């Protein structure tokens, strides 16, 4: 609630279930202009390969588990920007693993970019991902990372004892 009130943006937490992420918590800002991306509601199932939360959760897998997850799996093209080539997708996941965050730019839905960070338990295991979605027209990518990333990271730290 605090994040949405502070920023007037909408936030979600998601877990991985096979080739999809499931939104398990959702907080929508009540003020200001906010983006309501298609299909973002509690319990929504979204393709892991095309979402910031999915990529964070896939990057948290061991390399062997990720390779097994990807093997033989089709990565459907949802927008012209969706990464569907396995080699390129592996590179995306390596980058997410290195950065410990993911920015997805119009890969799941045109007119939507998203920033996600891992939610870890006290043992350091990633159990979910927290993200914010925004319109590139309203909030530039640089602002998303400069202004909202620190808030996401703070929220992830605060949630850690609860996970």
N, C-alpha and C positions, 0 to 999 in steps of 0.2 A: 504494500500500500504506500509506503513511504517513497519508493522509487517513482511510482506513477504520479504521486502528488508533487514531488520535487521537480519532475521533468516534464510532466504533461504528455508522457509517452506511454506506450503499452508494453508490458513485459510478460514473458512466458517462461515456465520451466517445463522441460520435456525429458522423457526417458526413451531409450532405444528398445524397440520390440521388433526383431527381425529386420526387415528392410524399411521400417517406418519409425518415426518418432511419435510419441503420444504426449500431447500436452496435458500435464498433470496439475499445473497451477497457472492461473492467468490473472493478471491485474491490468485493468483498463483505466486509463486516466479519465476523469470526469470533466476536466476543463481543457480549454484550448483546442486547437485542431490536431487531431491525432489520426493515425493511419489505422484503418481496420482492414488488414489484409484478408483476402479470401480464405475461408476455412479455419481461421484462428479462433477456436473456442475450446473450452475445457473438454478433454476427451478426443479432440481432433487427431487424426492420424495423417501424417505428412511424410513424403518420401525423404528418407535420411540423406540420400546422396545430394539433394538439392537444397537443403536447409542448413542454416548456420548451426543449429542445435545438433542436427544429425551428424554433421562433420566433426563437431567437437567430441561427440560420443564415439564416433568411429576412430578418431585419432587417439582416444584413450585406450583402445584395444591394443593388445600385444600385436606385433607385426604379423605373427603367424595367424592369430585370430582374425585380423583384418584381411589378410590374404585369403583365408578360407571364406570369409564373408563375401568378398568381391568375386571369387572364382565362379565363373559361369553366370554371373548375375548381370542382367540387362540394366542399364542406367537410362531410364526414359528421358527424352528431351521434353521439358515442360515449357521452356522459353528458348529463344535463340541463344541465350547466354548459358544455358545449362551445360555443365561439363558431363559428357557422356562417354568419352574415350577412357578406357581403363588406365592407360599409361599416364595420361594427364590427371586423372582423378587420384591416382596414387601420389602424384606430385603435390596435389592440393592437400591431401591428408598429411603428407610429410611436413608441409608448411604449417598447417594447423597445429600439428604436434610440436613443432619448433616454437611457434609463436604463443602457444597455449591460449589461443582464441581463434575465432573464425569470423571473417566478414564475407557474406554472400551477397553479391550484387545482381539482383534481378534474375536469379537462377531458378527460383521457385515460382515467382510471379513478377511480371513486368511492373515497374513503378514501385518496387519494394526492395530495399536493402536491409540487411539484418546483421547484427553483431551479437556473438554468443561467447560465453566463457564457461568453463567446467564448474560444476558444483561437486565438491569433494567432501567425503566424510572425514572423520578424525584420523582414520588410518591412511588418508591420502588417496583413496580410491575414488575415481570419478563415478558418481551415481546418477547424475542428471546434468543438464545444461541449462543455463539461464540466458535469455536473449531479449533484445529490444528490436523492434522493426520500425522503419521510418521511410518516408517518401524521399527519394533523392532530390526532388524539387523543393522540398521544405527544409530538409536537413542534409547538408553535404556530408560526404563520407568523412572528411577531415574533422568535422564537428562531432560526428558520431563517435569517432575514436578519441578525440581530445576531451570532449565534455561528458560523454556517457560511459566510456570504458572505465574510468576510475570509479564511477558509481556502481557499475556492475561488479567490479572486483571487490569493492567494499561489501556489497550485499552478499557475494559468494563467501567472503570471510566470516560475515556475521551468521550465515546459515550453517556453516561447517559443523558446529557442535550439535545441531539439530538433525544432521544426516547420519 
